Amino acid sequence: MAEIKNLIYKDLNFHLPEKHTVTDEEIAEEVERFRKQFSEEEITDENETLKVGDTAHMDFCGYVNGEKFEGGEAKCYDLKIGSHSFIDGFEDQMVGMHPGEEKDVNVTFPENYVPDLAGKPAVFKVKLHAIKRFSDKPLTDETVKAHTKMQSVEEFKACYRNYLEDKYNREFYAKKQEIMLKEIVKNSEIEVSSEEIENEVKANFDHLENDLKNYGMSVDQFFEMNGTTREDETAKLKAMIEENIKSIAALEEIVKRENVAVSDEEIADYVKSSGTKEDAAPAIRQNMAYAKALQLLEESNEWSE
């Protein structure tokens, strides 16, 4: 547990974070995304050719040294050409294919790939069943009605604007909370034992190691693939864990000093409105107390731009 020697949380001046405002461009982008989602056409005409931006509906089977390898085969797979989601060169070689055409695609796995395949040449036998391509037809009220509970394009835009405004408001408040806690921790004297931090680090790495076993990969190989090292990630993790422990300790102490209370009625109302199970009441009480403490901090300190 953290030891609080001096907690400073009053008469502080916090820097107000930037608040994102919804733009017409964001609304237009969502309208276009929705339009594309429901304007895709499947083309099987053998005279058509696959282009960058199309989606290839295909079968593929990969071979290394003439042998199939695990995870290298799929049926009726959709690959967005130009997404670079496959090995370098794969999508480029598919451009120009016709529906019904079969082709051998030759690639080389990158050096930082899974150990059994890293750096090895491979041949993928590909059959293109169809080309999926988006039409240029504008979004209509009929399309909106068919795929949502809304009645028009204008209602769709208004609903999405409301969604973004709510999202940005929540992000703004979360950023304010982060700023407050960081500033309080920085100005206070809170000590955390190295043993507690090391235990948390070990638990995080153990969890990661277990997840990576499903992919036949070690923690160090995973870090190498992501351009980092165990040492760098350990240092980042230690700093994050220490900050989190100190922040929680500060919040708990503020709740205690300010006599922040959460009534049974408040918990019951939350359980009823959120559908949360009643056995989660202790966690709900704690989180609601933290929220009240953060609101108190926000209202009782100064904010400047």
WODAMO-V611181 format. One line per field, one symbol per residue. burial: + if it has 9 or more other ideal C-beta (glycine too) atoms within 8 Angstrom, else -. A space follows every 10 residues. Layout:
burial=???
This chain:
burial=-+-+--+-+- -+-+------ -+---++--+ +--+++-+++ --++---+-+ ---+++++++ ++++----+- -+----++++ +-----+-++ +-+++-+++- +-+-++++++ ------++-+ -+++++++++ +++-----+- --+++----+ -++-+++-++ +--++--+-- ++--+++-++ +++++--+-+ -+---++--+ +--++--++- -+----+-+- ++++------ -+++--++-- +++-++++++ +-+++----+ -+---++--+ +--------+ +--++--+++ -+++-+++-- +-+--
